[in-house]
């Protein structure tokens, strides 16, 4: 790989994810609801290390008011690598895998500002996946079941039910955005 190629791959993936989620949230009408976060979320990490508080963890921020309700619930972290080592993560419950470290950081940063987390991860030549909290997975499943009768969003629970994994393309295709935001909002209030 040429020098700097991994960073460009990550930046491109963040822009693609922002576009896909924008189109999903607006049912195909707009592709510009989300933007990449300053330093790909690094501003939050740097501020946290200095003891400052920023309320924008994750790689995506709102670029339009239509994204506010969604991002008031979820922080989105995007990762595209040659190998995300999914098998190691699924089989081994230790904190040593790339995905374990990524999920832990995304979860901790999101919780520090009262949000749920969503890690959108892609390995070369593999479908893009979402790794998230059970609350987000349950909201997606409910929003899916109410959208298409007989078609329920397929997701997997991992590590004793602490993480939910699903494919991004199925999430976008099957989950009704307004219902998802509504269900997740109610679930968070009840918790």
Phi, psi and omega in degrees: 000140179288158180299134179084357183294325181293319179296317179295321178300315179297316180297317179297319179295320177299316178296319178296315179297318178301317179293315181298315180292326176297312179297320178296312184295331181254016183046049173087003185273327183224145179244011189236028181284330183244149174233163173290142179284155178303128181057029183052046180086356181294334178297321178295313180298314180297318179295320179297320179296329180271359180088002177277164181237123173241144181257038179220067176285169176091176185266344182240141176233167180287130174251001183202147181304334180295344180269350186300313183299320179294312183283352172283351181247325192226138170258133185248124176248132182245133179222125174231118181223163175305317182217113177274354176060048182300318181299315178301318180295315183293318184279322186256121183278005183285168181269017186272341184282157178305313182293323177301313180294319180296313181296316180300316180294315180298315180297312183295318179294318179296314180299326182297340177241016174078032181242165167272167180241156174215116175261121176256115188235144180222134171252146179310134176061026177228156177295152176286136181241161172244134172240125189207183180282157177302326179297317178292318178299318179294318178298319178296318180296315178296316180293332177285313183299326181278349182273312183230112181297133179087347178248108178253140179299126179276122174217162183240138173263137184236158173050060175067028178081014181272343180224141176246136179237134176211165178275138180298318183296324178288321176302311182296320183286324191255338186265125178280118188303311184296321178294318179301310180298319180296311181297316181294321177300313180294320179297318180292323177294323182286337184285000000 
